[in-house]
Amino acid sequence: MSIGFRVLPVERRVSAELVNQYRDLPVANVSDAMNRMFAGGAALRPMHGANLESRVLAGPAVTVKARPGDNLMLHRALDIAQPGDVVVVDAGGDLTNALIGELMVAHAESRGLAGIVIFGAIRDVAAIRAGTFPVFAAGVTHRGPYKDGPGEVNVPIAIDGMVIHPGDLIVGDDDGLLAVGMDDAEAIYAKASAKHAAETAQMEKIRRGENPRAWVEETLKRLGCEGV
């Protein structure tokens, strides 16, 4: 075994059926269902087109632990990932060198992947923004990558403290990125779906002018706020 320079398989993935169910949920509701304790960091933003449906990212993770500034193992991950997978790269958040550009994004899209996440930088951002293939990244630079390794594919990684295992569910939208453990995905979906339904009903009440606000004053009194 070569620790730090190896390519492993994805032993199991979250189901395609569950992935499709998550596409209809805002990431914020999924986060609420996970007690707001997990996030991919505020720096990770969608870099692709403005079409609302295209901005939604969902799929099982193929993970890459890359040396900052080097994309050799990312190339390998793109070649072995299955259609519907999301390639997620922990590059340490380094923004010195871009790890992908429009050519690699085109390759990923041609293979039917669901998206790419780079905890690092990208380039050719105008071309990526003009497309609809989901790309999340922490920044942009014109400086290209090296291709020397080392690195690892399909090992546990962490992005800003959020741990991602190969096969975990990755979801992302304009609010950011989130990983859902595959063993918890069904239970979290049930909670997030209920939360989304409740918020949808509340929005209808707001539009009708039927949004009770007594809880604000009650909370302030309970907490001893002066002047209430």
Secondary structure, DSSP 8 states (H G I E B T S, - for coil): --TTEEE--------HHHHHHHTTS-HHHHHHHTTT---S-TT-EE-S-S-TGGG-EEEEEEEEEE-TTB-HHHHHHHHH--TT-EEEEE-TT--SSEEE-HHHHHHHHHTT--EEEEEEEE--HHHHHHS-S-EEEEEE-S---B----EEESS-EEETTEEE-TT-EEEEETTEEEEE-TTTHHHHHHHHHHHHHHHHHHHHHHHTT----HHHHHHHHHTT-TT-
